């Protein structure tokens, strides 16, 4: 499955970015393709 994650937080080291990275890690481990996109 292909997954796109749109991140809108201006804080690059904040909890939103950390959560998105962990989601990406888990999704990739499950065999998915993930693209993270900063919209700010």
GROMACS elastic network, one bead per residue, 0.5 to 0.9 nm:
[ bonds ]
;  ai    aj funct       b0    kb
    1    31     6  0.77439   500
    1    32     6  0.50083   500
    1    33     6  0.61863   500
    1    34     6  0.84746   500
    2    32     6  0.60350   500
    2    34     6  0.59834   500
    2    35     6  0.79789   500
    3    24     6  0.88309   500
    3    27     6  0.84411   500
    3    32     6  0.72149   500
    3    33     6  0.60519   500
    3    35     6  0.63187   500
    3    36     6  0.85950   500
    4    33     6  0.85450   500
    4    34     6  0.58397   500
    4    36     6  0.60727   500
    4    37     6  0.73723   500
    5    20     6  0.73794   500
    5    24     6  0.84622   500
    5    34     6  0.74012   500
    5    35     6  0.61857   500
    5    37     6  0.60865   500
    5    38     6  0.85166   500
    6    20     6  0.89290   500
    6    35     6  0.85746   500
    6    36     6  0.62007   500
    6    38     6  0.60199   500
    6    39     6  0.64547   500
    7    10     6  0.88215   500
    7    16     6  0.75060   500
    7    17     6  0.72893   500
    7    20     6  0.77132   500
    7    36     6  0.72479   500
    7    37     6  0.60265   500
    7    39     6  0.59792   500
    7    40     6  0.78050   500
    8    11     6  0.89317   500
    8    16     6  0.84684   500
    8    37     6  0.86975   500
    8    38     6  0.61186   500
    8    39     6  0.53477   500
    8    40     6  0.56792   500
    9    12     6  0.71641   500
    9    14     6  0.79072   500
    9    16     6  0.66733   500
    9    17     6  0.75433   500
    9    38     6  0.79838   500
    9    39     6  0.82806   500
    9    40     6  0.70955   500
   10    14     6  0.85354   500
   10    38     6  0.88385   500
   10    40     6  0.64596   500
   11    14     6  0.52110   500
   11    15     6  0.84242   500
   11    16     6  0.81460   500
   11    17     6  0.78061   500
   12    15     6  0.87640   500
   12    16     6  0.83685   500
   12    17     6  0.62531   500
   12    18     6  0.87953   500
   13    16     6  0.82309   500
   13    17     6  0.63786   500
   13    18     6  0.71825   500
   14    17     6  0.56196   500
   14    18     6  0.64404   500
   14    19     6  0.87899   500
   15    19     6  0.59710   500
   15    20     6  0.84873   500
   16    19     6  0.51724   500
   16    20     6  0.61806   500
   16    21     6  0.86669   500
   17    20     6  0.50911   500
   17    21     6  0.61790   500
   17    22     6  0.86677   500
   18    21     6  0.51663   500
   18    22     6  0.62736   500
   18    23     6  0.86349   500
   19    22     6  0.51490   500
   19    23     6  0.61262   500
   19    24     6  0.85568   500
   20    23     6  0.50197   500
   20    24     6  0.60986   500
   20    25     6  0.86181   500
   20    36     6  0.77704   500
   21    25     6  0.61717   500
   21    26     6  0.87184   500
   21    36     6  0.83326   500
   22    25     6  0.50092   500
   22    26     6  0.62540   500
   22    27     6  0.85396   500
   23    26     6  0.52585   500
   23    27     6  0.60635   500
   23    28     6  0.85353   500
   24    27     6  0.51317   500
   24    28     6  0.60237   500
   24    29     6  0.84854   500
   24    32     6  0.88389   500
   24    33     6  0.85344   500
   24    34     6  0.60733   500
   24    35     6  0.80502   500
   24    36     6  0.79243   500
   25    28     6  0.52917   500
   25    29     6  0.61648   500
   25    30     6  0.86865   500
   25    34     6  0.87729   500
   26    29     6  0.50766   500
   26    30     6  0.62702   500
   26    31     6  0.88796   500
   26    32     6  0.88728   500
   27    30     6  0.50459   500
   27    31     6  0.65590   500
   27    32     6  0.54167   500
   27    33     6  0.73789   500
   27    34     6  0.71260   500
   28    31     6  0.50689   500
   28    33     6  0.59971   500
   28    34     6  0.67464   500
   29    32     6  0.73012   500
